[in-house]
C-alpha cells in the first residue's frame, strides 16, 4: 500500500470508530508494523489533522474534520450494494425505493472502471419470501422516531389479545420475515418490541416524548447487554436454562 493511501486509510479507520483505536489494531488491519502506524500518526498530527491520543491508549479523530474520503473501493461498493439489495427486498415500500435509488446513485457517482461493481455485482442478497405485511405505515414510524413523537397503538398479540398502548418509538428491527418496532411503552414503563404485522391501528401523535431517541437507544442497548450478561449457562442436562428477560422482550406473546 502506498504511504498516501495508508494515511487516508488511517483517517478512515478513526472515522468509523467512536472509541480510541490502538496502533496494534490499525497495524493489523492495514497489514503494516506498529512502528509505521506511530510514524504515520505523528505525520498526520504534524499536518494538523485533529487526532488525539497516545501510544498504548489509542487514538480518536475529533469531529468536524472535513477532509473528503477517497473514492469507494470495490469491496465498499459491493458491501453498499449488497446491503441495499437486502433492504430493497425486505424493507417497507418507501425504504425499498430508497435502496434502489441508492444503488443507482452509486453507479452514477463512481468512475467508469468501478461501475460494474455497482450495476453488475458478483454478490446478491437472496430474494424475499413470505414477509408479513405491516399494520402501520413504516415511513411514518421512521418520521416519528426522527421527530421524537409518540404513537398510540392498538396491538393484537399471538394469543389474540388486544391492547391499547402509547409508545415512544426509537428503533426498527428488520428481520427476514417480520419487522419489530422497538419502543418505550408507557403502559409497562419498560422497553418493548412490537411486531409491526400485529398492529391493528396506529395514531401518530403530535406530542413529543421527553427523551431524545438517541438516549433511548443507548439505554435500551445497556439494558439488553445486562440481560444477555445475566443469561445462565446450560444446565447439567445440556439444555439452555430459561432466561426470565429475553433479549428483545417482545410483545409478540405478552400482555
N, C-alpha and C positions, 0 to 999 in steps of 0.2 A: 504494500500500500504506500502510495506517495505520501510524503510528510504533510502536504497541504490537505490531502483527503483525510489523513488521520486527525489533524487539528479540527476539521469540521465534524468528524465523527465523535470526537471527544465532546464537543459542544452539544451534539445531538444526544449522546448518552446522558449528559447532565440535564438537558431539556426535558427528557421524558421521565425523570425521577424527581419525586418530591423530597426524597431523603438523601443524605450525603452518600456519594458513591466513592468507594475506595479505589486507590490506584491498582490494587490487585484485581478488582472486578473489571476495571476498564482494560487492563492489560490482557486479561483472559479473553474478553470479548473481541478486542482488536488484534489479538494474536501478536503481541509485542511484549517487550520487557517492562517491568515496573519502573526501571530507571528511565526508560524512554518516556513513559507517561509523566513522571515527575518533571522531566525536562520540558515536555510539551505544555504542561500546565503552567510552568513558570513563564514560558514564552507567551502563552495566551494572556496571562495576568499582566505581563510586561506590555502587551498591546492594548491594555485597558479593557479586556473582556472581564465583566464583573463576576469573577469566580471567587468564592470564599471557601476556606477550609485549610486543612493541614494534613501532612503525612500521618498515617495511622488512624485518622478520624474519618476522612473522606472530604469530598468537595461538592458544592452546590453552585448552581448558576442563578444569580439574582434575577428577579422578574424585571421585565421591561427591556431586556436585551433584544435589539431589533435587527440583528444580522439575519438575512433571509436564509432558509435552509437550502442545501443543494438540491438539484433535481432528484426526483424519486428514483430509487434503484429498481431493477426488475423484480426483486423479491418484495419490495414495498408496494409496487404496483399490483402484483399478484395477490398480496395479502389484502389490500384495499378492495380489489375487485371480488375476491372470494367472499369477504365479509359482506359486500354489497349484494352479491348473489343470494346469500343466505337471507338477508333482510328482505330482498325483493320477493323471495318465495314464502316467507313466514311473517313478515310484518303486516300491519294493517294497511289498507289501501294507500293512505297518504304517505306513509313511511316507505312502502314498496315503490311508489312512483319516485320518491326522493332518491332511493337507492339506484334505480335505473338512470336517473338524471346524473347521479354522481359518476357512474361508470362512463357515461357519455362525456362528461366534463373532463375526466381523467384522460380519456382517449384523445380529446381535443387539445389538452394542455401539454402533454408530453411530446418530446421530439418524435419525428417520424420513425426513427430506429427503435423506439420504445413502444410505439403504438400497438403492435401485435400483442404485447403483454396485457394490455387493457381490453382490446377488442377481440382477440383470439387467444384467450388464456389457456394454459395447459391444465389448470386446476378448475374444478367446478363443484359447486355445492349440490347436494342431492336434491331432486325436486320435492316440493312439499306434498304432504298427503294427510288427509283426514284431520285438517285443522279445525278446531271448534270455533264457530263464529262468535265474535264479541257481542256482548249485550249492551254495550255503550260505545260512543264514538271515541276511539283511542286518540285521534288527533286533538280532540277537546281535552282528553285526560292529560296529554303532554302539555297542552297550553295551561291547564290548571296547575300542573307541577311547576312550570316556569314562573307562573304568577303567584304561587303560594296560596291558592284559593281552595276552599273546601268543596266537597261533593257530598250530596245526600243520595244514598244508595238504597234500593230495595234488592235484597240478596236472597237467593234460594240455595241452600246447601245440598250436599249429596243425599241427605235424608229427607229432602223436600220440605225443609223447614224454612219459612220466610221470615226475614228480619229486616228492620229499618236501621240504617247506620248513617251517621255523619262522620266523614273521614277526612284526614289530611293526606292527600296523595303526595308521594315524594320519589317514587321509582316505579318502573315497569320491568318485569322479568319476561323475556321472550323465550319460551321453551319450544320443543319440537312441535307439539300439537296444541298447546294452550298458552295463554298469557296470564301473568299474575300482576295485579296492581298492589303494590306494597305501600302501606299507609299506617298512620296513627289513627286508631279507632277511638272515638270519643266514648262510645258505649262501653268498651272493655278497658279503656285507659291503658292501652298497650299497643304494641306493633302487631299488625295482622297482614296476611296476604290473601287477597280475594281473587278467585278465578274469574276472569272477565266474561267468560261464557255463561256464568251463573248469575250475572247481574240482570235483573228483570226490569229495572228502571233506574234512571240517574238524573239528578238535577244539579247542574253546575252553578254553584252559588257565587255571588259577588264577594262574600265575606272572606277575608284573608285569615289564615291561621297564624298564630303568634310566633311560630318558629320559622327560620329560613329552611328551605328544602335541603340545602347542603348540610345544615346542622342535624336535621333529622336523619339524613343518610349516614352521617358519621356516628350518631348514637345507635342507629339500627345495626351498623356493622359491628360496633363494640358489643352490643347485646348478643348478636349472632355468634361472634367469636367466643364469648363467655359461655354460651350454651353448648357450642361444639366442644370447647375445652372440658365441659362438665360431663360429656358422654362417658359412660363407664365401659371398660374393656369387655371383651367376650367372656361369658361365664364358663364354668368348667366343662359344660357340655358342648362348647363351641358355638353356642347360639348368641348373637349380639343381644346384650341387655337392653331393655326398653328405655328409651330416653323420654323423660317427662316433658321436656320442652324441645320440640322438633326445631331444626334449623330454620324452617320457613314459618312455623306457627300459622299454617294456612287455615282459612275459614272454610275450606272445602267440605269439612265434615264436622265442624264445631259450631256451637251456638255462641 
